[in-house]
């Protein structure tokens, strides 16, 4: 059983819709007579759009990681591998009380993944490494991860420290959206490759 493409396209649609909203906001701010709602609340809108973009990224990462782990769980269940042989291979010093005459099951939940995953590329790399996916093997992932890390750090400062977003323009947000899409495409490509 292999994974099928699809997570990226669902989230691409969301990001592209957000890009349209950002572009409209930019137009309303840069009109000859700026829209006062947008012009006077630029910081608020920039924060909201940045947070939304990062939320889409994190949801995408959780969905694709969970789909991959579910696929692995299914393959293990189908193989009916004895629990005892797995325990013995992992912990050579297995105690009698540890033995169980049942099929091995990979007991990971979606929450287990969500607790360790964030938009931060370092945490993303670490979680995917744990589930057997080397994201760093992708040149496209490597090319996108630095800017994604900077953007996610900015979002974290906004959320946790009430930082402002006055240094972020609508044009920046449009560019960030494209960077996130490239990053997400790279993640899906490598996950599909290993599954």
Buried (B, 14 or more C-beta within 10 A) or exposed (E): EEBEEEBBEEBBEBBEEBBEBBBEBBEBBBEEEBBEEBBEBBBEBBBBBBBBBBBBBBBBBBBBBBBBBBBBBEEBEEEEEBBBEBBBEEEEEEEEEEEEEEBBEBEBEEEBBBEBBBBBBEBBBEBBEBBEBEBBEBEBBEEBBEBBBEBBEBBBEBEEEEBEBEEBBBEBBBEBBEBBBBBBBBBBBBBBEBB
